[in-house]
Structure formats: C-alpha cells, structure tokens
C-alpha cells in the first residue's frame, strides 16, 4: 500500500512494479511506447479509468500520464489529478495495468481528510496553528496535573460588568463585596482615595488567601503603587497643555506650500564645478548638471565633446566620441580640461 494522500491534492506520483511473466525477474526496459502497455486507475468502488501514458523522468515535474523506469523494475507513474478528487465515501484509489508478456504489480493509496505531511496540525483547521505551550497554542502542564475545573473553582465565576456599571469604582465595590467587605467608595473620583482604600484593606488580603488565590492581594497592591498621585497627574496635565501649544504653533498648510513655492521659484543654485558628473547625486544637483549642459558652450570635433564653463573659456567636462561602420558612440563624461 502506498502513502496516504490528502483528498483533493494535485500533482501526485506513485510507484508500480513490472516483472517478467515467465521468470518473475524485474523488467527494466518498459517505456510508455512499449507494446501492450495499458495502465489504469480506479477510485474506491468506482470504474476503471484508462491512463494515457507519456514519457517522464525520475525527477521530472508532475505530468498526468507520465511514466518511466526508476530502478530494479520499479516505475514512476503520474496518475491524473482526478484520481485524488474529493468525494463522499471515496477513501482510496488504486493503479494497475498490463504489459504483453509481463505482470504489473499495482499500488493503492488511502485518501484522507487530513494532511499527513503538515507538521503543525495535520491540516485540520479546528486545531491551533501554533506549537503547544506557545502563543495561540494548546495549553499544557509542564509538571503534570493540569485541572481546568479545579482552576475555575479557585478563581470563581467571572463577574460581567457592562455599560455604565463597568467603571473602576464599580469593579472595586464588587471586589469588596466578594472578598470580605472592604470599604471601597464606588462613588468617589479620587485616585488618592482608591489607593488608600486598597492599601488599608487587610481583610481583603485575608479573604483572598482563604479563597486559595494566594498572593493576589500583593499583586493588587503592586498595581496600585503604580497609580500616580495628584501632584504627578497635575504635572502630566500641564505637559499635555504645553504639547497642545506646540502643535498649535506649527505652520499651517498654506505656510508650508508658500515655502515650497519660494524654494522652487526664488532660490537660486550655481552651476556645478569642473569635474566628472557623479553617479549618485541629489535631485537639486542633477537638475543643475542638466541645465549647465543645455546652457553652456559645447564643442564636438568628432573625437571629443567638450562642455565649457560659464564664460566659455575653460573645459569643465569632456567625453570621447568615436564612429564605426556608421554608428557614433559617445563615451562617459569625465572632468576637464
């Protein structure tokens, strides 16, 4: 039996064997043109379907009907993609055939609804596509004894706070009700009052420990210690106000546009000095080079093109010129003179 194949997979190859009908020895010379060669495939409980054979190589790209000898009587066969089509109740396909004076030993392949060559989740979309214990993967217990029901019992049923009730004051009040009755003021808007209530709630710590959550009270205290006091909040508000003034002082779109227009229409740029034009240059420099080559004096004596400076007295740049069989070639510009 051959390897399992995912239903609907394409470009699948298989192996068959051919032996001599009299001696039982491997036949090694069969080709797609051998007389009497007739290969077929059949889907489980279906009809036999003839395969039109064609030439193939051991390592060639898939080609439906491709057939060639591999070694010791084993042959590669590329059955049509229809052999692997998805179909209810079709869980296998077989290949076989005949050759004059020989025996063809066929093959069969299970057609499965999973990908046996997917190393993460075997192609099954209901499983996470991540390694166990990694982000998005299945949870595991490194030490054993992972009991989700026991964990839920220790944590308790989550409290749903929605709409207007989902405020910090409401959540603190709920925490007090469930864990010993600490006096949290659900109406206050003072962060200092909340910090004081949390810091003095010794009975909350006792209730949490009795609930087997352990050090949760210490974790709550650590979080509240990070809440800034009133002075720090005042400084933050002042900084935000300063940031708003800074943003307001930034130039508007019209001012930026006017500056761009000024750069394009008013600012000037001198011509490039004597030397070879650089391979890499700014857009500003490239425009200056183009303008100089268009404006200044240029001579061509049939062997050299020369570009002069502004006054036309000194060669700033030059390039060789040659002619061969009617084709004029201008070389790369270099520095003058």
ABEGO torsion letter per residue (X at the ends): XBBBBBBGBBGBBBBBBBBBAAAGBBBAABBAABBGBBBBBBBBGBBBBBBBBBBBBAABBBBBGBBBBABGGBBBBBBBAAAABBBBGBABBBBBEBBBGBBBBBBBBBBBABBAABAAAGGBAABBBBBBGBBGBBBBBAAEGBBAAAAAAAAEBBBBBBEAABBAAAAAAAAAAAAGGBBBBAABABAAAAAAAAAABAAAAAAAAAAGAEAAAAAAAAAAAABBBAAAAAAAAAAAAAAAAAAAABBBAAAAAAAAAAAAAABBBBBBBBEBBBABBBAAAAAAAAAAAAABBBBBAGABBBBBBAAGABBABBBBBBBBGGBBBBBBBBBOX
